[in-house]
Amino acid sequence: MDLRDVAAEVRAMAYAPYSGFQVGAAIRAVSGRVYRGCNVENVAYPEGTCAEAGAVAAMIAGGDREIAEVTVIAAGPAPVAPCGGCRQKLFEFGAGDVPVTMCTLDGQSRTVSLRDLLPGAFAADQMGGT
């Protein structure tokens, strides 16, 4: 299953009436299962949900806990990286070498590792977690 296609499909379902900026994300878990999410805005902007956060939540609800790869797609002149909060969420469930592919609707893409996307990320063991 092509993650770009999954992310593009779910992007079309995004609820972004305020910004008009629809984002789709697809995560392949280590199990091979694919999870997706889209952004959902709220009139109280900070209360919205990012596409990546939605995909992580779907993954957790699906019983998986480890990310193998991530793809994000949005309209724009260049690939758009996940926000800082989502970078940390992705890092929580993915190793530093997990590839994150950022795509545009016109076919541009850029792939970086989670480590490169979020240098100096917090790790669960730093917070007393496992």
C-alpha positions as CSV (number, residue, x, y, z in Angstrom):
1,M,0.0,0.0,0.0
2,D,1.5,3.3,-1.1
3,L,1.5,5.8,1.9
4,R,1.3,8.8,-0.4
5,D,-1.9,7.6,-1.9
6,V,-3.4,6.9,1.6
7,A,-2.3,10.3,2.8
8,A,-3.7,12.0,-0.3
9,E,-7.0,10.2,0.1
10,V,-7.5,11.1,3.8
11,R,-6.4,14.7,3.1
12,A,-9.5,15.2,1.0
13,M,-11.5,14.4,4.1
14,A,-9.8,17.1,6.3
15,Y,-11.9,19.6,8.0
16,A,-10.2,22.9,7.5
17,P,-12.8,25.6,7.1
18,Y,-10.8,28.4,8.7
19,S,-7.3,28.0,7.2
20,G,-8.3,26.1,4.1
21,F,-5.1,24.1,4.6
22,Q,-5.9,20.4,4.4
23,V,-3.3,17.9,5.5
24,G,-3.3,14.1,5.3
25,A,-0.9,11.7,7.1
26,A,-0.3,8.0,6.8
27,I,1.7,5.9,9.2
28,R,2.9,2.3,8.5
29,A,3.4,0.5,11.8
30,V,6.2,-2.1,12.2
31,S,3.4,-4.7,12.0
32,G,2.8,-3.5,8.4
33,R,-0.7,-2.1,9.2
34,V,-1.4,1.4,7.8
35,Y,-3.1,4.2,9.8
36,R,-4.2,7.5,8.5
37,G,-5.3,10.9,9.9
38,C,-6.3,14.3,8.6
39,N,-6.4,17.7,10.3
40,V,-9.5,18.8,12.0
41,E,-9.8,22.5,12.8
42,N,-11.9,24.1,15.5
43,V,-12.9,27.8,15.7
44,A,-10.7,27.8,18.9
45,Y,-7.5,27.2,16.8
46,P,-5.4,25.5,19.5
47,E,-8.1,22.9,20.0
48,G,-7.7,21.5,16.5
49,T,-6.0,18.2,15.7
50,C,-3.1,17.8,13.3
51,A,-3.2,15.0,10.7
52,E,-0.1,13.3,12.2
53,A,-1.6,13.3,15.6
54,G,-4.8,11.7,14.2
55,A,-2.8,9.0,12.5
56,V,-0.8,8.3,15.7
57,A,-4.1,8.1,17.7
58,A,-5.5,5.7,15.1
59,M,-2.4,3.6,15.4
60,I,-2.6,3.4,19.1
61,A,-6.3,2.6,18.9
62,G,-5.4,-0.1,16.4
63,G,-3.1,-1.8,18.9
64,D,0.2,-0.8,17.4
65,R,2.9,1.1,19.2
66,E,5.9,1.4,16.8
67,I,6.1,3.5,13.6
68,A,8.1,2.2,10.6
69,E,7.5,5.1,8.3
70,V,5.4,8.3,7.9
71,T,4.1,10.2,4.9
72,V,2.5,13.7,5.1
73,I,0.8,15.5,2.2
74,A,-0.4,19.1,1.9
75,A,-0.9,21.7,-0.8
76,G,1.9,24.2,-1.0
77,P,4.8,25.3,-3.1
78,A,7.1,22.9,-1.2
79,P,6.8,19.9,1.1
80,V,5.5,20.9,4.5
81,A,7.1,19.3,7.6
82,P,5.1,18.2,10.6
83,C,4.7,20.8,13.4
84,G,6.9,20.6,16.4
85,G,4.3,18.9,18.6
86,C,3.7,16.3,15.9
87,R,7.4,15.7,15.5
88,Q,7.6,14.9,19.2
89,K,4.5,12.6,19.0
90,L,6.1,10.7,16.0
91,F,9.4,10.4,17.8
92,E,7.6,8.9,20.8
93,F,6.6,5.9,18.7
94,G,9.4,5.8,16.1
95,A,13.1,5.2,16.1
96,G,15.4,8.0,15.0
97,D,16.0,6.4,11.6
98,V,12.2,6.2,10.7
99,P,11.7,7.9,7.3
100,V,9.3,10.8,7.2
101,T,8.3,11.7,3.6
102,M,6.7,15.1,3.1
103,C,4.8,15.6,-0.2
104,T,3.0,18.2,-2.2
105,L,0.0,17.7,-4.4
106,D,2.0,18.3,-7.5
107,G,4.4,15.4,-6.8
108,Q,7.3,17.0,-5.0
109,S,8.6,15.1,-2.0
110,R,11.4,15.2,0.6
111,T,12.3,12.4,2.9
112,V,14.2,12.9,6.1
113,S,14.7,10.8,9.2
114,L,12.8,11.5,12.5
115,R,16.2,12.2,14.0
116,D,16.9,14.9,11.4
117,L,13.4,16.3,11.6
118,L,13.6,16.6,15.4
119,P,17.2,16.8,16.7
120,G,17.3,16.8,20.5
121,A,13.9,15.2,20.9
122,F,12.8,14.2,24.4
123,A,12.8,10.4,24.9
124,A,10.6,8.5,27.2
125,D,13.5,7.3,29.3
126,Q,14.3,10.9,30.0
127,M,10.9,11.3,31.5
128,G,10.9,8.2,33.7
129,G,8.9,6.3,31.1
130,T,9.8,3.1,29.2
